[in-house]
């Protein structure tokens, strides 16, 4: 049974900025860890936990490195193995296998969430602000097209604008990424709500006077707006 979350009051708001993964899009980080562990023939749970702070992930999310470079840098974080294992890692198909494992964490955007966004867009300005990368966004849009396009229309139709870190050269919780959204959209921080499942990202927005709400990862968003 899902715990009841504090409802959101939209009184006094002009806009809501939503995080993507963990708020709108369901995620399963363990699935990616499991697939990478199989691929690299070792348990990468600890490595992945450490690597989340590694510069390579920040650079990938800012679009500063491309997918092949990300693959090489990721492999470089692994402990050295046998020469045979090293030769397998340079196989031309390895990049596709890494991408497939990396995308395993992406699940689905529930239909009820899409319906909520469409309803909110009728009275508020609705935006998306996501730390992501080329590989994830390409897979997300492909999955969405297969699952929801016919019935619910294009994903980006649910927002007045969508912002992705790797296309902006900036990432949360850097203050400049929030400031860019505010400036481009003419938003007043005190009348704008930012919803994220990462407390650090919320803190970054708070430095600019943006209202914030922490939403537990993968919990239903709809009950917030009943």
Secondary structure, 3 states (H helix, E strand, C coil): CCCCCCCCCCCCCCEEEECCECCCEEECHHHHHHHHHHHHCCCCHHHHHHHCCCHHHHHHHCCCCCHHHHHHHHHHCCCCCCHHHHHHHCCCCHHHHHHHHHHCCEEEECHHHHHHHHHHHCCCEEEEEECCCHHHHHHHHHHHHHHCHHHHCCHHHHCCEEEEHHHHCCCCCCHHHHHHHHHHHCCCHHHEEEEECCHHHHHHHHCCCCEEEECCCCCCCHHHHC
